[in-house]
């Protein structure tokens, strides 16, 4: 008997998880959101899901992403992140195998599918008009949408923020507030031990595409301070301070550009 490869097992598990969700969705519009990346990319995907929910309030919205491993509490990080999002109905989390191959094993079964990179590519399988409109919106950004994330390195050339780019390419009303995601309480493991958290804002490079709004940085500083957690901002030598009175040490002055 030949054992299935890790990739085959992952695809099989993903298809099973997908089929179970599809059955639960019944006749509801079944919408998939896919992001191939780490925790920051998943957070952007969850933020984009808010705009999808506003456009399709009764739909089943299903997030597809990489399995990011365990969180600080020992639970799967993806489960912790997605379970707190009321605008997301469910998710399929795939281990670290050739990811696009795994997703393509079942993504055509969605009624509507969004590939959420810095730009958003739409697959409207059952609505040709919607697909044509989506293709036209994406056309000016097409060179930044292929082979994510390698092709996106110069996306700052368009001079738009991340939410503006997602709105322009998807046709949805993505706003800055959608990117302001708050995730529960600070884990108990960080309390009472004089811990500190390093904060940075991705200045330079793909900054326009990857930076959270400054309001998010300020909110984060407040949450950390109220929880008794010190924060130290790191970044390039010329980066401005973002976290107000919580600046710790001289780390911001270190030259971390490479």
Order of alpha helices (4+ residues) and beta strands (2+ residues): alpha-beta-alpha-beta-alpha-beta-alpha-beta-beta-alpha-alpha-alpha-beta-alpha-alpha-beta
